[in-house]
Amino acid sequence: MSPFDLKSVVLARHAQHVVLIHFPIALFTTAVAFDFLWQWTQREEFAIVTYLNLLLAAATTLPTVVSGLLAWRWALEGQQLKGVLLVHLLLGTSATAVVLFVAWIHTIARRAPRTALPGYRLAIEFTAVMLIAATAHLGGILTGVNGPY
């Protein structure tokens, strides 16, 4: 196996998607926890940590989605998705969209000094965490971690 063969790297026993997915999950859930802490305490340090984690989470979702799509195209040769894999894809893309939306909300509020963060963002963040949890659970089923598929 050549280290320069992209297909063999993506289709390796521990495919890159499985490795990459942990970064946006950890970064986003940490950002949400700090955002709730900021809302509760109003300490500026928590707002900064929230913002930085959200930016990193948003940035790491993109290579994660690309690696998942490449693994599907190469491992399954682009065949039509169905069942758990289709739901995993739909939930994953929905979660990615919500993560990017939350990062956008925070970015707009930080760039405009008079703009306060909307209170509804916490509900959106909680929804994103639930989407991520459901997507991760289905991903675990697909990899055999959460039982056979």
Backbone as CSV, one residue per row, in Angstrom:
resi,resn,N_x,N_y,N_z,CA_x,CA_y,CA_z,C_x,C_y,C_z
1,MET,0.850,-1.175,0.000,0.000,0.000,0.000,0.893,1.234,0.000
2,SER,0.701,2.065,-0.985,1.476,3.284,-1.103,0.859,4.385,-0.238
3,PRO,1.682,5.152,0.509,1.124,6.240,1.316,0.591,7.390,0.462
4,PHE,0.882,7.358,-0.836,0.423,8.420,-1.726,-0.828,8.035,-2.510
5,ASP,-1.320,6.818,-2.293,-2.534,6.352,-2.948,-3.727,6.772,-2.099
6,LEU,-4.420,7.841,-2.524,-5.518,8.420,-1.748,-6.627,7.412,-1.485
7,LYS,-6.928,6.596,-2.460,-8.003,5.616,-2.296,-7.669,4.605,-1.192
8,SER,-6.429,4.146,-1.137,-6.064,3.180,-0.097,-6.036,3.819,1.287
9,VAL,-5.743,5.112,1.365,-5.752,5.808,2.655,-7.176,5.956,3.168
10,VAL,-8.091,6.354,2.300,-9.484,6.559,2.707,-10.159,5.226,3.027
11,LEU,-9.804,4.178,2.311,-10.434,2.882,2.524,-9.652,1.984,3.473
12,ALA,-8.689,2.534,4.184,-7.915,1.742,5.138,-8.831,1.215,6.225
13,ARG,-8.329,0.253,6.979,-9.116,-0.355,8.052,-9.715,0.718,8.964
14,HIS,-8.939,1.696,9.328,-9.437,2.831,10.107,-9.513,4.023,9.159
15,ALA,-10.594,4.090,8.413,-10.765,5.139,7.409,-10.716,6.520,8.061
16,GLN,-10.333,7.490,7.283,-10.146,8.847,7.793,-11.423,9.452,8.351
17,HIS,-12.557,9.124,7.785,-13.819,9.665,8.292,-14.025,9.276,9.755
18,VAL,-13.726,8.049,10.061,-13.892,7.553,11.434,-12.956,8.292,12.388
19,VAL,-11.800,8.660,11.927,-10.843,9.398,12.753,-11.238,10.872,12.851
20,LEU,-11.565,11.489,11.726,-11.842,12.925,11.690,-13.103,13.339,12.445
21,ILE,-14.089,12.476,12.515,-15.385,12.860,13.062,-15.311,13.253,14.532
22,HIS,-14.340,12.751,15.239,-14.245,13.055,16.668,-13.904,14.519,16.948
23,PHE,-13.226,15.168,16.031,-12.843,16.570,16.246,-14.042,17.517,16.254
24,PRO,-14.893,17.518,15.224,-16.037,18.437,15.301,-17.004,18.090,16.423
25,ILE,-17.152,16.798,16.723,-18.056,16.421,17.815,-17.556,17.002,19.131
26,ALA,-16.293,16.786,19.429,-15.734,17.269,20.704,-15.702,18.794,20.759
27,LEU,-15.287,19.424,19.672,-15.204,20.879,19.656,-16.574,21.529,19.796
28,PHE,-17.567,20.993,19.107,-18.891,21.615,19.166,-19.548,21.400,20.526
29,THR,-19.489,20.188,21.049,-20.130,19.954,22.348,-19.445,20.756,23.450
30,THR,-18.135,20.924,23.358,-17.427,21.769,24.318,-17.865,23.221,24.163
31,ALA,-18.006,23.681,22.936,-18.457,25.056,22.693,-19.846,25.283,23.276
32,VAL,-20.731,24.315,23.098,-22.089,24.452,23.634,-22.059,24.501,25.159
33,ALA,-21.241,23.652,25.766,-21.133,23.673,27.232,-20.632,25.032,27.721
34,PHE,-19.627,25.578,27.062,-19.114,26.890,27.454,-20.109,28.011,27.145
35,ASP,-20.906,27.854,26.099,-21.917,28.867,25.809,-22.989,28.892,26.898
36,PHE,-23.397,27.710,27.368,-24.346,27.666,28.477,-23.726,28.276,29.734
37,LEU,-22.433,28.001,29.972,-21.744,28.612,31.117,-21.676,30.131,30.964
38,TRP,-21.399,30.598,29.763,-21.348,32.039,29.527,-22.716,32.674,29.785
39,GLN,-23.763,32.015,29.290,-25.117,32.544,29.488,-25.448,32.636,30.978
40,TRP,-24.954,31.681,31.740,-25.244,31.619,33.168,-24.408,32.620,33.966
41,THR,-23.100,32.755,33.630,-22.181,33.566,34.431,-21.851,34.920,33.821
42,GLN,-22.008,35.072,32.503,-21.649,36.297,31.767,-20.146,36.613,31.843
43,ARG,-19.328,35.611,32.079,-17.874,35.812,32.085,-17.368,35.793,30.644
44,GLU,-16.637,36.828,30.275,-16.169,37.007,28.902,-15.251,35.868,28.447
45,GLU,-14.524,35.259,29.375,-13.630,34.147,29.014,-14.416,32.995,28.394
46,PHE,-15.599,32.736,28.929,-16.419,31.656,28.397,-16.913,31.984,26.984
47,ALA,-17.200,33.241,26.734,-17.636,33.650,25.394,-16.501,33.456,24.383
48,ILE,-15.293,33.771,24.781,-14.140,33.617,23.889,-13.887,32.142,23.585
49,VAL,-13.921,31.314,24.627,-13.705,29.875,24.439,-14.803,29.282,23.559
50,THR,-16.034,29.726,23.772,-17.153,29.261,22.947,-16.903,29.597,21.483
51,TYR,-16.554,30.838,21.220,-16.363,31.300,19.849,-15.230,30.537,19.151
52,LEU,-14.110,30.381,19.818,-12.976,29.681,19.206,-13.297,28.215,18.939
53,ASN,-13.963,27.576,19.888,-14.349,26.178,19.672,-15.349,26.043,18.531
54,LEU,-16.268,26.996,18.426,-17.234,26.947,17.324,-16.557,27.114,15.969
55,LEU,-15.601,28.032,15.896,-14.885,28.216,14.630,-14.120,26.956,14.233
56,LEU,-13.454,26.351,15.192,-12.712,25.120,14.903,-13.659,23.973,14.556
57,ALA,-14.784,23.889,15.262,-15.763,22.838,14.960,-16.298,23.001,13.544
58,ALA,-16.638,24.235,13.180,-17.150,24.494,11.827,-16.102,24.146,10.774
59,ALA,-14.860,24.506,11.037,-13.787,24.223,10.077,-13.530,22.726,9.925
60,THR,-13.655,21.976,11.009,-13.371,20.543,10.930,-14.557,19.725,10.421
61,THR,-15.744,20.323,10.340,-16.868,19.567,9.776,-16.685,19.338,8.272
62,LEU,-16.069,20.293,7.608,-15.954,20.194,6.149,-15.086,19.015,5.699
63,PRO,-13.860,18.839,6.228,-13.099,17.657,5.816,-13.754,16.350,6.275
64,THR,-14.501,16.415,7.363,-15.194,15.214,7.838,-16.282,14.798,6.853
65,VAL,-17.059,15.758,6.399,-18.113,15.457,5.423,-17.497,14.955,4.117
66,VAL,-16.448,15.623,3.669,-15.792,15.207,2.415,-15.248,13.789,2.543
67,SER,-14.619,13.466,3.669,-14.072,12.114,3.838,-15.179,11.066,3.886
68,GLY,-16.319,11.408,4.471,-17.451,10.478,4.483,-18.009,10.241,3.094
69,LEU,-18.140,11.319,2.319,-18.642,11.177,0.950,-17.661,10.395,0.069
70,LEU,-16.362,10.649,0.249,-15.366,9.898,-0.522,-15.375,8.416,-0.153
71,ALA,-15.517,8.120,1.124,-15.570,6.721,1.550,-16.792,6.028,0.949
72,TRP,-17.910,6.719,0.911,-19.116,6.141,0.304,-18.892,5.899,-1.186
73,ARG,-18.347,6.889,-1.872,-18.153,6.766,-3.319,-17.170,5.645,-3.655
74,TRP,-16.104,5.505,-2.845,-15.096,4.503,-3.165,-15.425,3.134,-2.568
75,ALA,-15.856,3.090,-1.333,-16.112,1.801,-0.688,-17.353,1.126,-1.270
76,LEU,-18.381,1.908,-1.516,-19.622,1.334,-2.046,-19.780,1.597,-3.537
77,GLU,-18.735,2.145,-4.136,-18.704,2.440,-5.569,-19.898,3.294,-5.994
78,GLY,-20.314,4.199,-5.099,-21.365,5.155,-5.416,-22.757,4.580,-5.534
79,GLN,-22.958,3.338,-5.063,-24.305,2.771,-5.168,-25.305,3.544,-4.320
80,GLN,-26.560,3.413,-4.656,-27.608,4.173,-3.980,-27.641,3.818,-2.492
81,LEU,-27.739,4.859,-1.672,-27.788,4.657,-0.232,-29.192,4.272,0.199
82,LYS,-29.265,3.460,1.251,-30.565,3.083,1.801,-30.377,2.717,3.269
83,GLY,-31.462,2.688,3.982,-31.447,2.253,5.369,-30.659,3.161,6.290
84,VAL,-29.903,2.524,7.186,-29.150,3.241,8.219,-28.125,4.181,7.599
85,LEU,-27.475,3.765,6.530,-26.465,4.612,5.902,-27.079,5.886,5.321
86,LEU,-28.252,5.777,4.744,-28.935,6.956,4.211,-29.339,7.906,5.336
87,VAL,-29.889,7.364,6.409,-30.286,8.204,7.539,-29.050,8.845,8.174
88,HIS,-27.943,8.104,8.249,-26.686,8.646,8.773,-26.222,9.833,7.931
89,LEU,-26.303,9.692,6.619,-25.917,10.784,5.721,-26.825,11.995,5.898
90,LEU,-28.127,11.783,5.965,-29.073,12.889,6.126,-28.893,13.602,7.466
91,LEU,-28.748,12.844,8.529,-28.535,13.455,9.839,-27.187,14.179,9.892
92,GLY,-26.166,13.571,9.295,-24.834,14.186,9.298,-24.785,15.499,8.551
93,THR,-25.427,15.547,7.393,-25.442,16.806,6.644,-26.309,17.850,7.353
94,SER,-27.383,17.414,7.989,-28.207,18.345,8.770,-27.428,18.896,9.953
95,ALA,-26.723,18.031,10.653,-25.917,18.465,11.797,-24.828,19.432,11.350
96,THR,-24.201,19.141,10.222,-23.170,20.033,9.695,-23.749,21.402,9.384
97,ALA,-24.914,21.435,8.762,-25.555,22.710,8.431,-25.870,23.512,9.695
98,VAL,-26.346,22.836,10.736,-26.689,23.544,11.974,-25.424,24.036,12.682
99,VAL,-24.362,23.239,12.676,-23.089,23.674,13.271,-22.576,24.925,12.562
100,LEU,-22.614,24.920,11.241,-22.176,26.089,10.480,-23.074,27.293,10.751
101,PHE,-24.364,27.070,10.903,-25.303,28.148,11.210,-25.019,28.754,12.583
102,VAL,-24.758,27.915,13.566,-24.449,28.408,14.920,-23.148,29.212,14.902
103,ALA,-22.146,28.712,14.191,-20.885,29.456,14.087,-21.125,30.801,13.404
104,TRP,-21.983,30.838,12.407,-22.318,32.088,11.723,-23.013,33.062,12.673
105,ILE,-23.952,32.574,13.472,-24.643,33.429,14.446,-23.637,34.079,15.390
106,HIS,-22.713,33.292,15.907,-21.713,33.818,16.840,-20.766,34.790,16.146
107,THR,-20.405,34.494,14.911,-19.497,35.376,14.166,-20.147,36.728,13.909
108,ILE,-21.395,36.736,13.499,-22.111,37.993,13.249,-22.191,38.816,14.532
109,ALA,-22.502,38.154,15.636,-22.632,38.877,16.911,-21.290,39.434,17.380
110,ARG,-20.209,38.715,17.129,-18.889,39.202,17.576,-18.379,40.345,16.710
111,ARG,-18.719,40.326,15.443,-18.215,41.369,14.537,-18.983,42.679,14.660
112,ALA,-20.210,42.622,15.100,-21.014,43.823,15.296,-21.143,44.066,16.805
113,PRO,-20.389,45.020,17.335,-20.320,45.202,18.788,-21.662,45.424,19.474
114,ARG,-22.601,46.018,18.787,-23.896,46.307,19.420,-24.891,45.167,19.272
115,THR,-24.505,44.125,18.549,-25.404,43.004,18.326,-25.225,41.980,19.441
116,ALA,-26.304,41.726,20.160,-26.261,40.716,21.216,-26.562,39.343,20.618
117,LEU,-26.022,38.333,21.263,-26.341,36.979,20.822,-27.803,36.694,21.119
118,PRO,-28.525,36.139,20.157,-29.939,35.838,20.404,-30.091,34.679,21.387
119,GLY,-31.099,34.769,22.222,-31.333,33.724,23.215,-31.726,32.394,22.596
120,TYR,-32.357,32.430,21.427,-32.789,31.183,20.793,-31.624,30.322,20.324
121,ARG,-30.418,30.881,20.288,-29.257,30.114,19.826,-29.027,28.889,20.699
122,LEU,-29.333,28.989,21.993,-29.124,27.857,22.897,-29.997,26.671,22.504
123,ALA,-31.227,26.946,22.084,-32.103,25.863,21.619,-31.559,25.254,20.322
124,ILE,-31.047,26.097,19.448,-30.462,25.596,18.196,-29.223,24.757,18.500
125,GLU,-28.392,25.221,19.424,-27.195,24.471,19.800,-27.564,23.117,20.406
126,PHE,-28.582,23.096,21.272,-29.027,21.841,21.867,-29.547,20.898,20.787
127,THR,-30.296,21.427,19.832,-30.790,20.616,18.720,-29.629,20.029,17.919
128,ALA,-28.601,20.828,17.695,-27.423,20.350,16.967,-26.732,19.222,17.727
129,VAL,-26.635,19.352,19.041,-26.012,18.291,19.838,-26.825,17.002,19.716
130,MET,-28.148,17.109,19.707,-29.001,15.918,19.552,-28.838,15.303,18.153
131,LEU,-28.746,16.145,17.131,-28.502,15.644,15.777,-27.151,14.927,15.696
132,ILE,-26.151,15.517,16.312,-24.819,14.913,16.320,-24.844,13.579,17.046
133,ALA,-25.536,13.525,18.176,-25.612,12.271,18.937,-26.303,11.172,18.129
134,ALA,-27.389,11.513,17.456,-28.093,10.523,16.640,-27.232,10.062,15.467
135,THR,-26.549,11.004,14.829,-25.662,10.664,13.714,-24.523,9.768,14.180
136,ALA,-23.935,10.111,15.314,-22.832,9.313,15.854,-23.297,7.906,16.234
137,HIS,-24.493,7.818,16.784,-25.027,6.503,17.142,-25.181,5.624,15.901
138,LEU,-25.757,6.193,14.853,-25.903,5.426,13.611,-24.548,5.085,12.997
139,GLY,-23.594,6.012,13.104,-22.242,5.721,12.626,-21.612,4.576,13.397
140,GLY,-21.873,4.537,14.691,-21.380,3.414,15.499,-22.010,2.099,15.086
141,ILE,-23.282,2.128,14.728,-23.941,0.907,14.247,-23.298,0.472,12.938
142,LEU,-23.036,1.428,12.052,-22.454,1.096,10.748,-21.055,0.509,10.878
143,THR,-20.286,0.971,11.861,-18.919,0.463,12.028,-18.868,-0.783,12.902
144,GLY,-19.986,-1.136,13.515,-20.013,-2.324,14.368,-19.729,-2.042,15.828
145,VAL,-19.504,-0.777,16.188,-19.215,-0.423,17.566,-20.466,-0.575,18.428
146,ASN,-21.626,-0.172,17.903,-22.887,-0.231,18.650,-23.704,-1.462,18.302
147,GLY,-23.057,-2.523,17.941,-23.767,-3.748,17.567,-23.659,-3.999,16.087
148,PRO,-24.004,-5.202,15.667,-23.869,-5.560,14.240,-24.907,-4.841,13.395
149,TYR,-24.507,-4.616,12.153,-25.427,-4.023,11.193,-25.764,-5.036,10.142
